[in-house]
Amino acid sequence: MKPNYTRIYLDIIKYKNKEKIVSQELVKKINNIKIVKDILEIEKELFKDNYLRQNQKLKSYDEPTIKLILKYQKKNQLTNLELAKQYNISRNTIARWKKNFNK
């Protein structure tokens, strides 16, 4: 069962930012959420860095997102530390992902 992200995010926008106009592009992004990475991009756009910093412990990633992040690291030849800074993830978490998903 998948949450209704459209309703959730539009309600958040209405509650937090009553005067903020929601672009059609953002609504399309919300409607087309497939993996956790999409959710993180939307949250980053809506709440900027402040929201992500406050909820660092509440993040969770699904397997397709983890594989996408690891593929991005390999493509751009990033170290675990560089990737960790970019995605605001622990470098130890990235090392664990590499150990579990690069088999």
N, C-alpha and C positions, 0 to 999 in steps of 0.2 A: 504494500500500500504506500503510495507516494503522497507526501504533503502537497497541499494546494499553495505552491509558492507565490503565485500571482496574488492571491487574496492576502496572504501573510505580508508580503512586501508592500503592497498598495495600502494596507491598513497601517503599517508602520510609517509609511510616508505621510499619510493623512494625519496620524496622531502626533508625530514628531515635528513635521514641517508643513504646517497647514498652508503657508503661502508659497511653498515650493511647487513649481509646475513640473509635472511628470512628463518627460519626453516620450514620444511614441517608440523611439529606439530602445529606451530603457524597458518599456512595457514588453516589447518584442523579446528582449533578452530574458526578462523574467518568465515569459511564457515558454521559452525554449530551453529551460534549465534541464540539463541531462546529467551532469556530473558535479561534484563538489567544487571543482575549480570555477565553474560558472557562478556558483553561489558566492564564492569569495570575491570574484570580480565585481559582482553586483553590490555586495556589501562595501567593498572598497570605494566604489563610485558614490554610493548613498551616504556612507558615514565617515568617509575619509579614513585616515590612519588611527584616529582616536578610538573608534569602535573596535578595530581589530586588536589594538593593544590591550584594551580592557577585557576582551574575551579570549585571550590567548589559550587559556586552559580548556575552553569549551570547543576548540576546533577538533574536527575529526575528518579523516580522508577516506574515501572509498578506493578500491583497488584500481579502477581506471584512472583516477586522478593521480594516484601515487606513481603509476607507470608513466603517465604523461609528464609528471615533474621529473622523474628519473631520465626519461628520454630527452627532455629539454636540457638537463644537466650534461648529458653525453654529447648532444648536438653542439652546445655552446662551450664545451670543455671547461665547465665550472668545477671548482673544488666544492667539497661539502660545506665549507664555511661560507663561500660566496653564495651558494644556493640557499643556505640557511638564512642569510641576511636578506636576500631578495624576497623570500616567501615568509619570513618571520617564523621559522621553524627551528627547532633545536638541531644542531649538526649531528648529535647522537641519534636522533630520530631518523635522519636521512641515512646514516650508516646502517641502522637496523633495517630500513626499507631496502637498501641495496643488498643486504645479506639475505633477506627473505624473498625479494622479488626478482633478483637477477640470476636465478637458477636456470 
